[in-house]
Amino acid sequence: MLRRLEVFSSNPSAPELPLGGFMPNDDPVQLRTIDGLGPVKAELASTAFASGRGELFQGSSIGKRNIVLNLGLNPNWVDQTMTNLRHQLYAYFLPEAWTKLRFFSEDLPTVDIEGVVESFEPNIFSEDPEIQISILCHRPDFIDIDATLYEGVVDDGTSELEFEYVGTVSTGFELRVDGSVAKPTYTGDITIQTKAPEDPQHFEVEGVLVDATRYFKLSSVRNEKRAQVVSREDGAVTNVLSKMTADSVWPEIRPGTNLLSVAAAETGQNWVMAYYNRFGGL
């Protein structure tokens, strides 16, 4: 069950806008209804057969999310009026403005979603004024505000970390391999493998140098995929995509139980992985 919603604006002078709970309350701005929190409808592509029945499925995609807020105004008439409450909302919801919504729930982690305001429609002359706000979220997933972290030691691949991914949408992750006291310097291949639970995804880079001055970083996050060696001193990045093996795939974490292993020819380096839970609906 959703407990409350907070709104953030790109306007630096606008404070956080808490909209209270989803039950009756005396807040100046009352959240009456929200539409668009369920899973976004899939777009399915298919081609008709030249003869016979049915069509050939070609693929699918998920488009943008449209969240619609219906807000009521409840001024105290001392230092608030319908007009100035409405103008306060302009700091967050003018059309074309960026905004971020944060949802607090009893059942899920606290999640964010970002979007662009499409419309702000006030019903000014009603006895019970209401404002309808449409927000288009071009990245439709709700994303956990806190990263989940795991760490371990590089070995020959025999040990696997087993963990539960509570999100409902597959996600990429970031993984970093550092030198350690036991193994301060390493030059060679690094292999990262995930299983969810029996579908292996294998990623390997060859001839990577990890030492006191640099570390290896992999990101398999969609639209942010990269394999790099990063300088500790100044953060300078060396792209090592050319060192990926031909059979490598960008690994993802999937809903449910996952297994992760990080292997190298020589063991003892430290690794740490981070990811954000993603949800297709609330």
C-alpha positions in Angstrom: 0.0 0.0 0.0 1.3 3.5 -0.9 1.7 5.7 2.1 2.8 9.1 0.7 4.3 10.9 -2.2 7.0 13.6 -2.4 7.7 15.8 -5.4 11.1 17.3 -6.4 11.6 20.2 -8.8 14.5 21.4 -11.0 13.8 24.9 -9.6 16.6 25.4 -7.0 14.4 27.6 -4.8 11.6 25.1 -4.6 11.7 22.9 -1.5 10.5 19.3 -1.4 6.7 19.0 -1.8 5.2 16.3 0.5 1.7 15.5 -0.5 0.8 13.6 2.6 -0.9 10.3 2.7 -3.5 8.7 0.5 -6.2 8.9 3.1 -8.4 12.0 4.0 -6.3 14.8 5.5 -6.1 18.5 6.1 -3.0 19.2 4.0 -3.1 22.4 1.9 -2.5 20.3 -1.3 -4.4 17.0 -1.2 -3.6 14.1 -3.4 -6.9 12.7 -4.5 -6.1 10.2 -7.2 -3.1 9.0 -9.2 -3.4 7.1 -12.6 -0.6 5.4 -14.4 1.2 3.5 -11.7 0.5 0.0 -13.1 2.6 -1.8 -15.7 2.9 0.1 -19.0 1.2 -1.6 -21.9 3.6 -3.5 -24.2 3.8 -2.7 -27.9 3.8 -6.0 -29.8 5.1 -6.3 -33.3 4.0 -9.1 -35.6 3.7 -9.9 -39.3 0.8 -11.6 -41.0 1.4 -14.9 -42.7 0.9 -14.9 -46.5 -1.6 -17.6 -46.0 -3.2 -19.5 -43.2 -4.1 -18.3 -39.7 -2.4 -16.0 -37.3 0.7 -13.9 -37.4 4.5 -14.2 -36.7 5.6 -12.5 -33.5 8.5 -10.2 -34.2 9.2 -8.5 -30.8 8.0 -6.2 -28.2 8.8 -2.9 -26.5 7.7 -0.9 -23.5 7.0 2.8 -24.1 6.8 5.8 -21.8 4.7 6.0 -18.7 1.9 8.6 -18.3 1.3 9.5 -14.6 -1.8 11.7 -14.0 -2.2 13.4 -10.6 -5.5 14.9 -9.4 -4.8 17.4 -6.7 -7.3 19.2 -4.5 -6.6 22.6 -2.8 -7.4 23.2 0.8 -6.2 26.7 1.9 -6.3 27.8 5.5 -7.4 31.3 4.3 -5.0 33.0 6.8 -1.9 33.0 4.7 -3.1 30.7 1.9 -5.6 31.1 -0.9 -6.6 29.0 -3.8 -4.6 31.2 -6.1 -1.3 31.2 -4.2 -1.5 27.4 -3.6 -2.0 27.0 -7.3 1.0 29.3 -8.0 3.1 27.3 -5.5 2.5 24.2 -7.7 3.8 26.0 -10.7 7.3 25.7 -9.3 6.9 21.9 -9.8 4.5 21.3 -12.6 4.6 23.9 -15.3 4.5 22.2 -18.7 7.9 21.2 -20.1 9.4 21.2 -16.5 11.4 18.2 -15.2 10.0 16.7 -12.1 10.8 13.7 -9.9 8.2 11.7 -7.9 9.2 9.7 -4.8 6.8 7.0 -3.6 6.8 5.6 -0.1 5.2 2.2 0.3 4.5 -0.4 3.0 5.4 -3.3 0.7 8.2 -2.1 -1.6 11.4 0.0 -1.1 11.1 3.8 -1.6 11.3 4.4 -5.3 11.8 7.4 -7.7 10.6 8.1 -11.2 11.5 11.1 -13.3 9.4 12.8 -16.0 8.5 15.9 -17.9 5.2 17.7 -17.2 2.9 17.5 -20.2 0.0 19.6 -18.9 -1.4 21.5 -15.8 -5.1 21.8 -16.0 -6.8 23.7 -13.1 -10.6 23.8 -12.6 -10.5 27.3 -11.3 -14.3 28.1 -11.1 -15.5 25.0 -9.5 -16.9 25.0 -5.9 -14.3 22.3 -5.2 -11.2 23.3 -7.3 -9.1 20.5 -8.6 -6.0 20.4 -10.7 -5.1 17.6 -13.1 -1.4 17.2 -13.9 -0.1 14.9 -16.6 3.6 13.7 -16.4 5.3 11.7 -19.2 8.1 9.4 -17.8 10.2 8.3 -20.8 12.0 5.8 -18.6 9.0 3.9 -17.2 10.5 2.0 -14.3 10.3 2.9 -10.7 13.8 2.7 -9.3 14.9 2.1 -5.7 16.5 5.1 -4.2 19.2 3.0 -2.4 21.7 0.8 -4.1 22.1 -2.9 -3.0 25.7 -3.7 -2.4 27.6 -7.1 -2.3 31.3 -7.7 -2.0 33.6 -10.6 -2.2 37.0 -12.0 -3.2 38.0 -13.0 -6.7 38.6 -16.8 -7.1 38.7 -19.4 -9.8 34.9 -19.2 -10.3 34.0 -22.1 -8.1 32.3 -20.0 -5.4 29.1 -18.2 -6.2 27.2 -15.5 -4.4 23.5 -16.3 -4.2 21.1 -13.4 -3.7 17.5 -12.5 -4.2 16.5 -9.7 -6.5 13.3 -8.2 -5.3 12.6 -6.0 -8.4 10.2 -7.0 -11.1 12.2 -5.7 -14.0 15.6 -7.0 -15.0 18.5 -4.6 -14.3 22.1 -4.2 -15.1 24.8 -3.6 -12.4 28.1 -2.1 -11.7 31.0 -4.2 -10.6 34.5 -3.1 -9.5 37.6 -5.2 -9.1 40.5 -3.8 -6.9 43.8 -5.0 -5.8 44.0 -6.3 -2.2 46.6 -6.9 0.5 46.8 -10.5 -0.6 46.9 -9.6 -4.3 48.0 -6.0 -4.8 48.8 -6.3 -8.5 47.2 -8.5 -11.2 47.5 -8.6 -15.0 45.3 -11.0 -16.8 41.7 -12.0 -17.7 38.7 -11.3 -15.5 35.5 -13.3 -15.9 32.1 -12.3 -14.5 29.2 -14.8 -14.7 25.6 -14.6 -13.6 22.9 -17.2 -13.5 19.2 -16.6 -12.9 19.0 -19.4 -11.9 20.2 -21.7 -14.7 20.6 -19.2 -17.5 24.3 -18.3 -17.5 25.5 -14.9 -18.8 29.2 -14.8 -19.4 31.4 -11.6 -19.6 35.1 -11.7 -20.0 37.9 -9.1 -20.6 41.4 -10.1 -21.4 44.8 -8.7 -20.2 43.4 -6.2 -17.7 45.8 -4.5 -15.2 44.7 -3.9 -11.6 47.1 -2.5 -9.1 47.5 0.2 -6.4 46.9 3.0 -9.0 44.0 1.7 -11.0 40.9 -0.6 -10.8 38.6 -2.4 -13.3 35.0 -1.3 -13.6 32.1 -2.9 -15.5 28.7 -1.4 -16.0 26.0 -3.5 -17.6 23.2 -0.9 -16.9 21.1 -0.4 -20.0 22.2 2.8 -22.0 25.3 3.1 -19.7 27.2 -0.1 -20.6 31.0 0.2 -20.3 34.2 -1.7 -19.4 36.9 0.5 -18.1 40.2 0.8 -16.2 40.0 3.8 -13.9 42.9 5.7 -12.4 42.6 6.2 -8.6 44.6 9.5 -8.7 42.6 11.6 -11.1 39.7 9.3 -12.3 41.0 9.1 -15.8 39.2 6.3 -17.7 40.7 3.8 -20.2 38.2 2.1 -22.4 38.8 -1.7 -22.5 35.8 -2.7 -24.6 38.3 -4.0 -27.2 39.5 -6.6 -24.7 36.0 -8.2 -24.4 35.9 -11.7 -25.7 33.6 -12.4 -28.7 31.3 -14.7 -26.7 30.7 -12.0 -23.9 27.2 -10.8 -23.2 26.3 -7.9 -20.9 25.0 -9.6 -17.8 21.7 -8.7 -16.1 20.1 -9.5 -12.8 16.7 -11.0 -13.1 13.7 -11.2 -10.7 14.1 -14.0 -8.2 17.3 -15.9 -7.2 20.5 -15.0 -8.9 24.1 -16.4 -8.8 27.2 -14.3 -9.3 30.9 -15.4 -9.7 34.0 -13.3 -10.4 37.0 -15.3 -11.5 40.6 -14.6 -12.6 43.7 -16.7 -13.4 45.2 -15.5 -10.0 42.9 -15.1 -7.0 42.7 -12.8 -4.1 41.5 -9.4 -5.5 38.5 -7.7 -4.0 35.3 -7.0 -5.9 32.1 -5.1 -5.1 28.8 -5.0 -7.0 26.0 -2.5 -6.8 22.6 -2.4 -8.4 19.2 -0.7 -8.0 16.0 -2.6 -7.8 13.6 -1.7 -10.7 9.8 -2.1 -10.6 7.5 -2.2 -13.6 4.5 -1.0 -11.5 3.5 -0.1 -7.9 
